[in-house]
Amino acid sequence: MTATTTSLPLTVAGFPIQSWAFALRIWIAAIVALLASFWLQLSTPSSAMLTVMILAEPTRGQALEKAGYRLIATVIGVAASIAIVGSLSQTRDLLLVAFAAWMGLCIYACALLDGYRAYAAVLSGYTVGLVAIQQIDTPLHVFETAMDRGAAIAVGVLSITIVNDLLSAPDRHPQLGVQLAALHRRVRNYAQAVVSGESTDAVAVAALMREIVALRPDISSLAAETSSGPAKSAAARSAIVELVAELQSVRALAELPAITDPVLRERLAHVFSVDAEKSLPIPVDENAIALAGATSTSLEWALHELLRRDAEVRLYLSALKSGKRPSRSWRAPLYRSQRVAMGSGWRAAACIAVASTLLVLAGWPSASFALSLIIVVVGLGATTPAPQAFTALGFAGTPIAIAMTGILEFFVLNGASDFPLLAIGLAPFLIGAALLATLPNPVVSGLGKVNLIFISAVLAASNPQTYNPQAFLFTSLFLCIASGLLLAAQYLIPPVSDSQRRRWLLASARHELHLLSGRADRRYAPEEATFRDAVRVARIAATGPNDPEYRDSVEEVLAYFDRAAAIRFGGNPIQGRLP
């Protein structure tokens, strides 16, 4: 009874204490950013607060890495704003066309990247919307607006960095080590099933591969956490590469005839049934591994390879835990699909062009504000697996954010101009939204994140705080109109279907396998190239699991994956089966 009680996390009002700590850090960082902006007399202090909301990440390394990419992307976006406005300031229609093309190019780059690099790509795009489009009627103020925005972003970045350090924001590597150990355990369970002669499911294997490669963006943030961060990042990155290689070794073993020697089968099953941390170390030198009972050269090679890979994974996990740089470090290359990226970029540019055309034809005086919001939602949605679902979530969350901001501005604050009252009034709204953002439910969590951003944007905190019901009404109206226009445009211009993406990915796998059969791939080591292929398998596994041809596509791409790995690892007599 005591063990069960101690294993439960401490909760307050139904939320874990870690969630409360995260929410309090976000609120304090927002207040610090506003206070610093007011003291520096920045013209847009709300941008500093908005930066904190966008950088609201649960761990210190993630926030630091995202902040770094945000600064870089802001510089690129400001330079693009000045170039576009400077070239086309006299032709508004061409300026909107150029901006739509620029945003499409940034979304294209986003689709070729992952993690915070992808976020930086879209930020470079919608920074032009926040700087140039909002000043479309006063192009001479673009440079001044860009400098003010850059200063506000720097204040926001410094605020959340200092608050995270002073309040001891957690690091990512302990939780990442637990996740990697759990994935290693599942790979060993898969190996145990293969050794025991049990049937395995290709879709389950692809799902496991997808979970492994999905940790790639989180691993890059480890480098910013502590002084030993780069070593931990190298160890974790090498661990996921070796996990994929071990998984491939299990699949290679599964292609061979079953192990007939019951003693060998029982011994191997016992090896993989024991916890990896408690099992005896297995020598990495395959010549030192005794495999009496392996009846063929192929089987002996596959068993040696599997045991060696398993030992390598344990070494990398140990290096991650100790913070020591591994003796050998692997890269984790990302597979990039040019077709999928071009489809995403073209659709984003078309949606922005349609929405901006409708706003221009309407002739509303605040159309630039609505268009800027559309650009931000398109950009942030591009970093999610389902951009249209993100837009729908934003459309649903907009009225909630408007209602919360109205209550805050006209009922809680109600004309107050003192900063302490503003800080106290913001507390329940920001802390509540941050708490929702920590929940596991993706819809509720998404609404929490949307409210963090939209409340900050609609409130537009200033010094002194202004209370204009008419301005609030117009801002709210155009916020809803912008979300609705974007959602309508995305329905009019449908995305590339899951089946089409699968066909493109399968065609690229088939083409690369054909090239690989004719010459050696010298860009990557075999382990690194196998990881890159696993990223492609993961992307196919993420498309339309309910489609009729989904299972056939997964089995086909796994067959290409096995065949390519067999070619790369020289000396492996296993050739794999193609459909």
C-alpha positions as CSV (number, residue, x, y, z in Angstrom):
1,M,0.0,0.0,0.0
2,T,2.9,2.3,0.8
3,A,4.7,1.6,-2.4
4,T,1.6,2.4,-4.4
5,T,1.1,5.7,-2.6
6,T,4.7,6.8,-3.1
7,S,4.7,6.0,-6.8
8,L,1.9,8.4,-7.5
9,P,3.0,12.0,-8.4
10,L,2.1,14.8,-6.1
11,T,-0.8,16.7,-7.5
12,V,-2.5,20.0,-6.7
13,A,-6.1,20.6,-8.0
14,G,-5.6,17.6,-10.3
15,F,-2.4,18.8,-11.9
16,P,1.1,17.4,-11.2
17,I,3.4,19.6,-9.3
18,Q,5.7,19.7,-12.3
19,S,2.9,21.3,-14.4
20,W,2.4,23.9,-11.7
21,A,6.1,24.7,-11.7
22,F,6.0,25.1,-15.5
23,A,3.0,27.3,-15.4
24,L,4.4,29.6,-12.7
25,R,7.7,29.9,-14.7
26,I,5.8,31.0,-17.8
27,W,3.8,33.6,-15.8
28,I,6.9,35.0,-14.1
29,A,8.9,35.1,-17.3
30,A,6.0,37.0,-19.0
31,I,5.9,39.5,-16.2
32,V,9.7,40.0,-16.3
33,A,9.5,40.5,-20.1
34,L,6.8,43.1,-19.7
35,L,8.5,44.9,-16.9
36,A,11.8,45.1,-18.9
37,S,10.0,46.2,-22.0
38,F,8.2,49.0,-20.1
39,W,11.5,50.1,-18.5
40,L,13.2,50.2,-21.9
41,Q,10.2,52.0,-23.3
42,L,9.9,49.6,-26.3
43,S,7.1,50.5,-28.7
44,T,5.8,46.9,-28.8
45,P,6.2,45.4,-25.3
46,S,3.5,42.8,-26.1
47,S,5.9,41.2,-28.5
48,A,8.3,40.4,-25.6
49,M,5.4,38.7,-23.7
50,L,4.3,36.9,-26.9
51,T,7.9,35.6,-27.3
52,V,7.7,34.1,-23.9
53,M,4.4,32.3,-24.8
54,I,5.9,30.9,-28.0
55,L,9.0,29.7,-26.1
56,A,6.9,28.0,-23.4
57,E,8.7,24.7,-23.4
58,P,8.8,22.3,-20.4
59,T,12.6,21.9,-20.2
60,R,15.5,24.3,-20.2
61,G,17.4,22.9,-23.2
62,Q,14.3,23.0,-25.4
63,A,13.6,26.6,-24.5
64,L,17.2,27.6,-25.1
65,E,17.4,25.9,-28.4
66,K,14.1,27.3,-29.6
67,A,15.2,30.8,-28.5
68,G,18.4,30.5,-30.4
69,Y,16.6,29.5,-33.6
70,R,14.0,32.3,-33.0
71,L,16.7,34.9,-32.9
72,I,18.3,33.6,-36.1
73,A,15.0,33.3,-37.9
74,T,14.0,36.9,-36.9
75,V,17.2,38.3,-38.5
76,I,16.4,36.4,-41.7
77,G,12.7,37.5,-41.6
78,V,13.7,41.2,-41.0
79,A,16.2,41.1,-43.9
80,A,13.5,39.6,-46.2
81,S,11.0,42.2,-45.1
82,I,13.3,45.0,-46.0
83,A,14.1,43.5,-49.3
84,I,10.5,42.8,-50.3
85,V,9.2,46.1,-49.2
86,G,12.1,48.0,-50.7
87,S,11.6,46.4,-54.1
88,L,7.8,46.4,-54.3
89,S,6.6,49.2,-52.0
90,Q,4.9,51.0,-54.9
91,T,3.0,47.9,-56.1
92,R,0.8,46.5,-53.3
93,D,-0.5,43.6,-55.4
94,L,3.0,42.4,-56.4
95,L,4.1,42.8,-52.8
96,L,1.4,40.4,-51.6
97,V,2.3,37.9,-54.4
98,A,5.9,38.1,-53.4
99,F,5.1,37.6,-49.8
100,A,2.9,34.5,-50.6
101,A,5.8,33.1,-52.6
102,W,8.2,33.8,-49.7
103,M,5.9,32.1,-47.2
104,G,5.6,29.1,-49.6
105,L,9.4,28.9,-49.8
106,C,9.7,28.9,-46.0
107,I,7.0,26.2,-45.6
108,Y,8.9,24.2,-48.2
109,A,12.1,24.5,-46.1
110,C,10.1,23.6,-43.0
111,A,9.0,20.3,-44.6
112,L,12.6,19.4,-45.3
113,L,13.6,19.9,-41.6
114,D,12.4,18.9,-38.2
115,G,12.2,20.2,-34.6
116,Y,13.2,23.8,-34.0
117,R,14.9,24.1,-37.3
118,A,11.5,23.6,-39.0
119,Y,10.1,26.2,-36.6
120,A,12.9,28.7,-37.6
121,A,12.0,28.2,-41.2
122,V,8.3,29.2,-40.7
123,L,9.3,32.0,-38.3
124,S,11.4,33.5,-41.1
125,G,8.3,33.5,-43.2
126,Y,5.7,34.9,-40.8
127,T,8.1,37.6,-39.5
128,V,7.6,39.3,-42.8
129,G,3.9,39.3,-42.2
130,L,4.4,40.8,-38.7
131,V,6.9,43.4,-39.9
132,A,6.1,44.2,-43.6
133,I,2.4,43.4,-44.0
134,Q,1.3,45.3,-41.0
135,Q,3.2,48.3,-42.4
136,I,2.0,47.9,-45.9
137,D,0.5,51.4,-45.9
138,T,3.6,53.0,-44.3
139,P,6.6,51.2,-46.0
140,L,9.1,53.8,-44.6
141,H,8.4,52.5,-41.1
142,V,9.4,48.9,-41.9
143,F,13.0,49.2,-40.6
144,E,11.9,50.9,-37.4
145,T,9.2,48.3,-36.8
146,A,11.8,45.5,-37.5
147,M,14.2,47.0,-34.9
148,D,11.5,47.3,-32.3
149,R,10.4,43.7,-32.9
150,G,13.9,42.4,-32.7
151,A,14.5,44.3,-29.4
152,A,11.3,42.9,-27.9
153,I,12.1,39.3,-29.0
154,A,15.6,39.7,-27.4
155,V,13.9,40.8,-24.1
156,G,11.5,37.9,-24.2
157,V,14.3,35.4,-24.9
158,L,16.5,36.7,-22.0
159,S,13.5,36.8,-19.7
160,I,12.5,33.1,-20.1
161,T,16.2,32.0,-20.1
162,I,16.9,33.8,-16.8
163,V,13.7,32.6,-15.1
164,N,14.3,29.0,-16.2
165,D,17.8,29.1,-14.8
166,L,16.9,30.8,-11.5
167,L,13.9,28.5,-10.9
168,S,15.7,25.3,-12.0
169,A,13.7,24.3,-15.0
170,P,14.1,20.5,-15.5
171,D,16.5,19.0,-18.0
172,R,15.4,16.7,-20.8
173,H,18.0,14.0,-20.6
174,P,16.7,12.0,-17.6
175,Q,13.3,11.5,-19.2
176,L,14.9,10.9,-22.6
177,G,17.1,8.2,-21.0
178,V,14.0,6.5,-19.6
179,Q,12.3,6.7,-23.1
180,L,15.4,5.2,-24.8
181,A,15.6,2.4,-22.2
182,A,11.9,1.6,-22.7
183,L,12.4,1.5,-26.5
184,H,15.5,-0.7,-26.1
185,R,13.4,-3.1,-24.0
186,R,10.8,-3.3,-26.7
187,V,13.4,-4.1,-29.3
188,R,14.7,-6.8,-27.1
189,N,11.2,-8.2,-26.7
190,Y,10.9,-8.3,-30.5
191,A,14.2,-10.1,-30.7
192,Q,13.0,-12.6,-28.0
193,A,9.8,-13.2,-30.1
194,V,11.8,-13.9,-33.2
195,V,14.2,-16.2,-31.5
196,S,11.3,-18.1,-30.0
197,G,9.7,-18.5,-33.4
198,E,6.7,-16.3,-32.7
199,S,4.9,-14.4,-35.5
200,T,5.5,-10.6,-35.7
201,D,3.5,-7.8,-37.2
202,A,5.1,-5.5,-39.8
203,V,2.8,-2.5,-38.8
204,A,3.9,-2.9,-35.1
205,V,7.6,-2.9,-36.2
206,A,7.1,0.2,-38.3
207,A,5.3,1.9,-35.3
208,L,8.3,1.0,-33.1
209,M,10.7,2.4,-35.7
210,R,8.6,5.6,-35.8
211,E,8.8,6.1,-32.1
212,I,12.6,5.7,-32.2
213,V,13.2,8.3,-34.9
214,A,10.7,10.7,-33.4
215,L,13.2,11.3,-30.6
216,R,15.6,12.9,-33.0
217,P,14.5,16.6,-32.5
218,D,14.5,16.2,-28.7
219,I,18.1,14.9,-28.7
220,S,19.4,18.1,-30.4
221,S,18.2,20.2,-27.4
222,L,20.4,18.2,-25.0
223,A,23.4,20.2,-26.1
224,A,22.1,23.4,-24.6
225,E,21.3,22.0,-21.2
226,T,24.6,21.6,-19.3
227,S,28.3,21.6,-19.9
228,S,28.1,17.9,-20.6
229,G,25.1,18.5,-22.9
230,P,27.1,18.0,-26.2
231,A,28.4,14.6,-24.9
232,K,24.9,13.5,-23.8
233,S,23.5,14.6,-27.2
234,A,26.1,12.6,-29.0
235,A,25.4,9.5,-26.9
236,A,21.6,9.7,-27.3
237,R,21.9,10.3,-31.0
238,S,24.2,7.3,-31.4
239,A,21.8,5.3,-29.3
240,I,18.8,5.8,-31.6
241,V,21.0,5.0,-34.6
242,E,22.1,1.8,-33.0
243,L,18.5,1.0,-31.9
244,V,17.4,1.1,-35.6
245,A,20.4,-1.0,-36.5
246,E,19.5,-3.6,-33.8
247,L,15.9,-3.6,-35.0
248,Q,17.2,-4.3,-38.5
249,S,19.4,-7.1,-37.2
250,V,16.3,-8.7,-35.6
251,R,14.5,-8.5,-39.0
252,A,17.5,-10.0,-40.7
253,L,17.4,-12.9,-38.2
254,A,13.6,-13.3,-38.8
255,E,14.3,-13.9,-42.5
256,L,16.4,-16.9,-41.8
257,P,15.3,-20.5,-41.0
258,A,14.2,-20.9,-37.4
259,I,16.8,-21.9,-34.8
260,T,16.5,-25.7,-34.4
261,D,18.8,-26.2,-31.4
262,P,16.6,-25.9,-28.3
263,V,19.5,-25.2,-26.1
264,L,20.7,-22.2,-28.2
265,R,17.1,-20.9,-28.6
266,E,16.5,-21.1,-24.8
267,R,19.8,-19.4,-24.1
268,L,19.1,-16.5,-26.5
269,A,15.6,-16.1,-25.3
270,H,16.9,-15.8,-21.7
271,V,19.5,-13.2,-22.8
272,F,16.8,-11.0,-24.2
273,S,14.3,-11.6,-21.4
274,V,16.7,-10.3,-18.8
275,D,16.6,-6.5,-18.1
276,A,19.3,-4.9,-20.2
277,E,20.8,-3.0,-17.2
278,K,21.1,-6.2,-15.1
279,S,22.2,-8.6,-17.8
280,L,25.9,-9.5,-18.1
281,P,27.9,-7.5,-20.6
282,I,28.4,-9.2,-23.9
283,P,31.7,-8.6,-25.7
284,V,31.5,-6.4,-28.7
285,D,34.1,-8.5,-30.5
286,E,31.9,-11.0,-32.4
287,N,34.8,-13.6,-32.4
288,A,34.5,-13.7,-28.6
289,I,30.9,-14.7,-28.6
290,A,30.4,-18.5,-28.4
291,L,27.4,-19.6,-30.5
292,A,27.5,-23.3,-30.5
293,G,24.4,-24.6,-32.1
294,A,24.2,-22.0,-34.9
295,T,23.8,-24.4,-37.9
296,S,24.6,-22.1,-40.8
297,T,27.0,-19.2,-41.7
298,S,24.1,-16.9,-42.2
299,L,22.5,-17.7,-38.9
300,E,25.8,-17.4,-37.1
301,W,26.4,-14.0,-38.7
302,A,22.9,-12.7,-37.9
303,L,23.2,-13.8,-34.2
304,H,26.7,-12.2,-33.9
305,E,25.4,-9.0,-35.4
306,L,22.3,-8.8,-33.2
307,L,24.2,-9.4,-29.9
308,R,26.9,-6.9,-31.0
309,R,24.2,-4.2,-31.7
310,D,22.5,-4.9,-28.4
311,A,25.8,-4.4,-26.6
312,E,26.4,-1.2,-28.5
313,V,23.0,0.3,-27.5
314,R,23.8,-0.5,-23.8
315,L,27.1,1.3,-24.1
316,Y,25.5,4.4,-25.6
317,L,22.8,4.4,-22.9
318,S,25.4,4.1,-20.2
319,A,27.3,7.1,-21.8
320,L,24.1,9.1,-21.8
321,K,23.6,8.4,-18.1
322,S,27.1,9.2,-17.1
323,G,27.5,12.3,-19.4
324,K,30.6,10.9,-21.0
325,R,31.2,11.3,-24.8
326,P,31.1,7.9,-26.5
327,S,34.2,6.6,-28.2
328,R,32.3,6.6,-31.5
329,S,29.5,9.0,-32.5
330,W,26.9,8.5,-35.2
331,R,25.1,11.1,-37.1
332,A,21.3,10.7,-37.4
333,P,20.6,12.0,-41.0
334,L,17.0,13.1,-41.8
335,Y,15.3,11.7,-44.9
336,R,13.9,14.6,-47.0
337,S,11.2,14.3,-49.6
338,Q,11.3,17.0,-52.2
339,R,7.9,16.2,-53.6
340,V,6.1,16.3,-50.2
341,A,7.9,19.6,-49.3
342,M,7.0,21.2,-52.6
343,G,3.4,20.2,-52.2
344,S,3.3,21.7,-48.7
345,G,4.9,24.9,-49.9
346,W,2.6,25.3,-52.9
347,R,-0.5,24.8,-50.8
348,A,0.6,27.3,-48.1
349,A,1.3,30.0,-50.8
350,A,-2.0,29.3,-52.4
351,C,-4.0,29.6,-49.1
352,I,-2.3,32.8,-48.2
353,A,-2.9,34.2,-51.7
354,V,-6.6,33.3,-51.6
355,A,-7.1,34.7,-48.1
356,S,-5.2,38.0,-48.9
357,T,-7.3,38.4,-52.1
358,L,-10.5,38.1,-50.2
359,L,-9.3,40.6,-47.6
360,V,-8.2,43.1,-50.2
361,L,-11.5,42.8,-52.0
362,A,-13.4,43.4,-48.8
363,G,-11.5,46.7,-48.3
364,W,-11.5,46.5,-44.5
365,P,-9.3,49.1,-42.7
366,S,-7.7,46.4,-40.4
367,A,-7.2,43.8,-43.1
368,S,-3.4,43.8,-42.5
369,F,-3.9,42.7,-38.9
370,A,-6.1,39.8,-40.1
371,L,-3.6,38.8,-42.8
372,S,-0.8,38.8,-40.3
373,L,-2.7,36.4,-38.1
374,I,-3.4,34.1,-41.0
375,I,0.3,34.0,-41.8
376,V,1.2,33.1,-38.2
377,V,-1.4,30.3,-38.1
378,V,-0.2,28.9,-41.4
379,G,3.4,29.0,-40.2
380,L,2.8,27.4,-36.8
381,G,0.4,24.8,-38.4
382,A,3.2,23.8,-40.8
383,T,5.2,22.5,-37.9
384,T,2.4,20.1,-36.8
385,P,1.6,16.7,-38.3
386,A,-1.9,18.0,-39.4
387,P,-1.9,21.8,-40.4
388,Q,-5.6,21.8,-41.2
389,A,-6.5,20.3,-37.8
390,F,-4.3,23.0,-36.2
391,T,-6.2,25.7,-38.0
392,A,-9.5,24.2,-36.9
393,L,-8.2,24.1,-33.3
394,G,-7.2,27.8,-33.7
395,F,-10.6,28.6,-35.1
396,A,-12.3,26.9,-32.1
397,G,-9.9,28.4,-29.6
398,T,-10.2,32.0,-30.9
399,P,-13.6,32.8,-29.3
400,I,-12.3,31.3,-26.0
401,A,-9.2,33.4,-26.1
402,I,-11.3,36.5,-26.9
403,A,-13.7,35.9,-24.1
404,M,-10.8,35.3,-21.6
405,T,-9.1,38.5,-22.7
406,G,-12.4,40.5,-22.5
407,I,-12.9,39.3,-18.9
408,L,-9.3,40.2,-18.1
409,E,-9.3,43.6,-19.7
410,F,-12.8,44.9,-18.8
411,F,-13.7,43.1,-15.6
412,V,-10.5,42.1,-13.8
413,L,-8.3,45.1,-14.7
414,N,-11.1,47.5,-15.5
415,G,-9.1,50.6,-16.1
416,A,-6.2,49.8,-13.8
417,S,-2.8,51.3,-14.8
418,D,-0.5,50.0,-12.0
419,F,1.9,47.3,-13.1
420,P,1.4,45.1,-10.0
421,L,-2.3,44.9,-10.7
422,L,-1.6,43.9,-14.3
423,A,0.8,41.2,-13.1
424,I,-1.7,39.8,-10.6
425,G,-4.6,40.0,-13.1
426,L,-2.6,38.1,-15.7
427,A,-1.8,35.3,-13.3
428,P,-5.0,33.1,-13.4
429,F,-5.3,33.4,-17.2
430,L,-1.7,32.6,-18.1
431,I,-1.2,30.0,-15.4
432,G,-4.5,28.3,-16.4
433,A,-3.7,28.2,-20.1
434,A,-0.2,26.8,-19.3
435,L,-1.6,24.1,-17.1
436,L,-3.9,23.0,-19.9
437,A,-1.0,22.9,-22.3
438,T,0.7,20.3,-20.1
439,L,-2.2,17.8,-20.4
440,P,-1.8,14.6,-22.5
441,N,-5.0,15.2,-24.4
442,P,-3.9,16.8,-27.7
443,V,-7.0,18.8,-28.2
444,V,-7.1,20.3,-24.7
445,S,-3.3,20.8,-24.8
446,G,-3.6,22.6,-28.2
447,L,-6.3,24.9,-26.8
448,G,-4.1,25.8,-23.9
449,K,-1.2,26.7,-26.2
450,V,-3.5,28.7,-28.5
451,N,-4.9,30.6,-25.6
452,L,-1.4,31.4,-24.3
453,I,-0.5,33.0,-27.7
454,F,-3.9,34.6,-28.5
455,I,-4.5,36.1,-25.1
456,S,-1.1,37.8,-25.3
457,A,-1.8,39.0,-28.8
458,V,-5.3,40.4,-28.2
459,L,-4.4,42.0,-24.9
460,A,-1.5,43.8,-26.4
461,A,-0.1,45.0,-23.1
462,S,1.2,48.6,-23.2
463,N,2.4,51.3,-20.8
464,P,0.0,52.7,-19.8
465,Q,-2.6,50.0,-20.6
466,T,-5.3,51.2,-22.9
467,Y,-8.9,50.3,-22.5
468,N,-10.8,50.8,-25.8
469,P,-13.9,48.7,-26.2
470,Q,-14.3,49.6,-29.9
471,A,-10.7,48.6,-30.7
472,F,-11.1,45.4,-28.8
473,L,-14.3,44.6,-30.7
474,F,-12.6,45.2,-34.1
475,T,-9.6,43.2,-33.1
476,S,-11.7,40.3,-32.0
477,L,-13.9,40.4,-35.1
478,F,-10.9,40.3,-37.5
479,L,-9.3,37.6,-35.4
480,C,-12.4,35.4,-36.0
481,I,-12.7,36.4,-39.6
482,A,-9.0,35.6,-40.3
483,S,-9.3,32.1,-38.7
484,G,-12.5,31.4,-40.7
485,L,-11.0,32.6,-44.0
486,L,-7.9,30.4,-43.5
487,L,-9.9,27.4,-42.6
488,A,-12.1,27.9,-45.7
489,A,-9.1,28.4,-47.9
490,Q,-7.6,25.1,-46.7
491,Y,-10.8,23.3,-47.4
492,L,-10.8,24.8,-50.9
493,I,-7.2,23.8,-51.5
494,P,-6.9,20.3,-50.1
495,P,-3.6,18.9,-49.0
496,V,-1.7,16.1,-50.6
497,S,-3.5,12.9,-49.7
498,D,-2.0,10.2,-47.5
499,S,-2.1,7.7,-50.3
500,Q,-0.2,10.1,-52.7
501,R,2.4,10.8,-50.0
502,R,2.9,7.0,-49.6
503,R,3.3,6.5,-53.3
504,W,5.9,9.2,-53.5
505,L,7.8,7.8,-50.5
506,L,7.7,4.3,-51.9
507,A,8.8,5.5,-55.3
508,S,11.8,7.2,-53.7
509,A,12.7,4.0,-51.7
510,R,12.5,2.0,-54.9
511,H,14.6,4.4,-56.8
512,E,17.3,4.7,-54.1
513,L,17.5,0.9,-53.8
514,H,18.1,0.6,-57.5
515,L,20.9,3.2,-57.3
516,L,22.4,1.4,-54.3
517,S,22.5,-1.9,-56.1
518,G,24.8,-0.3,-58.7
519,R,27.2,1.7,-56.5
520,A,28.2,2.2,-52.9
521,D,26.6,5.1,-51.0
522,R,29.5,7.1,-49.6
523,R,27.6,9.9,-48.0
524,Y,26.8,8.0,-44.8
525,A,28.1,5.1,-42.8
526,P,25.8,2.0,-43.2
527,E,24.3,2.6,-39.7
528,E,23.6,6.2,-40.6
529,A,22.1,5.4,-43.9
530,T,19.9,2.8,-42.3
531,F,18.6,5.3,-39.8
532,R,17.8,7.7,-42.7
533,D,15.8,4.9,-44.3
534,A,14.0,4.3,-41.0
535,V,12.8,8.0,-41.1
536,R,11.1,7.3,-44.4
537,V,9.5,4.1,-43.0
538,A,8.3,6.3,-40.0
539,R,6.7,8.8,-42.4
540,I,4.8,6.1,-44.3
541,A,3.7,4.6,-40.9
542,A,2.3,8.0,-40.0
543,T,0.0,8.3,-43.1
544,G,-3.5,7.0,-43.0
545,P,-3.5,3.8,-40.9
546,N,-7.2,3.3,-41.8
547,D,-6.6,3.2,-45.5
548,P,-7.0,-0.2,-47.2
549,E,-3.5,-0.2,-48.8
550,Y,-1.8,1.0,-45.7
551,R,-0.5,-2.4,-44.5
552,D,0.7,-3.3,-48.0
553,S,2.6,0.0,-48.2
554,V,4.2,-0.6,-44.8
555,E,5.3,-4.1,-45.7
556,E,6.7,-2.9,-49.0
557,V,8.8,-0.1,-47.6
558,L,10.1,-2.5,-44.8
559,A,11.2,-4.9,-47.6
560,Y,13.1,-2.1,-49.3
561,F,14.5,-1.1,-45.9
562,D,15.8,-4.7,-45.3
563,R,17.2,-5.0,-48.8
564,A,19.1,-1.7,-48.6
565,A,20.5,-2.6,-45.2
566,A,21.6,-6.0,-46.5
567,I,23.5,-4.3,-49.3
568,R,25.2,-1.7,-47.1
569,F,26.5,-4.0,-44.4
570,G,29.1,-5.8,-46.4
571,G,29.6,-9.5,-45.7
572,N,26.0,-10.0,-44.8
573,P,24.7,-13.0,-46.9
574,I,21.1,-12.0,-46.1
575,Q,19.4,-10.5,-49.1
576,G,16.0,-9.8,-47.9
577,R,12.6,-10.4,-49.7
578,L,11.0,-7.9,-52.0
579,P,7.2,-7.9,-52.7
